[in-house]
Amino acid sequence: PDTGCYIHGLFLEGARWDAAVCQLAESRPKELYTEMAVIWLLPVADRKPPDTGSYLCPIYKTLTRAGTLSTTGHSTNYVIAVEIPTDKPQKHWIKRGTALICALDF
């Protein structure tokens, strides 16, 4: 794109992307990982995150979420967090361990 960048090839764990309503939805039975839609990252100076309507979803490199702590205080497996639209509160998705994964182990 002219501004920002697209991210594709991520997998959702603990939820699925519902393309019909463009937001997070509950996982289907026996579905551990689902493909995430393409995400368009747009830089915005001094942006304030919304109080409701989105889940601040972490992105990890691998399924093993633990890594060694880097000098920034984050795990070396942690990449960034992105806002994903939802109609449920953040704690709903946190309890399910919802995260985006860059690469599956199999």
N, C-alpha and C positions, 0 to 999 in steps of 0.2 A: 504493500500500500504506500501511498504518498507520505503518510504519517504513521508512526508506530510500527508494530510488527505482528505477524500472525504466529501462533503456536499451534501445532497439530501433532498428533501421535501420542497424546497423554491418555492415561487410563484412570477411571474413577474407581475407588474402593470405598465401600460403605454407602453408596448411592448410585444413581444413574442420571443421565441427562435426558430430560423429556423434551424432545424437539417440537412437539405439538404446542406446548405452552412456554417453551424456552426458559426452563428453570430446573433445579434439582428435584428429583423424585426418589421415592423409596426403591431400593433394589428389588428386582424380581426374585422369586424363589430360585435357589441354587445358582444365582449369578454372583460370583465373587468380584469380578472386574468387568467394567464396561468401557467402551471407547468414549472419550469426551469429544464434544464438538470443537471446532476450530475456535481458538480464543484470540481476540484482537486486542493487543495491548496498546493503549494510547497514553502518552505522557501528558500529565496535567500538573502544572505548578501549584503547590499549596492546596491540593485537593483534600477535602474532608470526607472520610467514608460515611455512607449513610447509616443511620441508627437501625433501620429495619429494611427488610427486603433483599438482603444479601448475606452470604456466608463467606467469611474470609478463610478460604480453603488453602491449606499448605500444599506445596509441591515438593515431592521427594524424588531423588534420583532412582532409588531402588525400593523394593518392598520392605527391606530391613530399614525401618525408620531411625534406628539408633545409629549413631556414628560417633566419632570422637569430637569433642568440643574444640572448635576453632578459636582463634583470638577474638572473634566477634561475639562469642558466647552461644552461637548456634551450632547445631550438629553439622558435620561435613556432608551429610546426606541431604540436608535441607537446601532447597533452591530459593524459593520465594513464595509468597502467598498472593492469591488472586481473589477478587470478589466475584462470586457466582450468584446469580439471581435465585431467590427462593421465597416461598410463602411461609416458611417455618422459621422459628428463632434459631440463632446460632447454636444454642445448647443442644438442640435436637440433633444436629449433624455432628457435633463434638462427641456426644454419647455413642454414636455409631462409628466413630473413628474415621469419618469421611476425609479422604485426601486424594490428591492427584499424584500419579506415579509416572515417571518418565519411562521406565523399562521394567517389564515383568521378568521373573526369573526363568520362565520356561519358554 
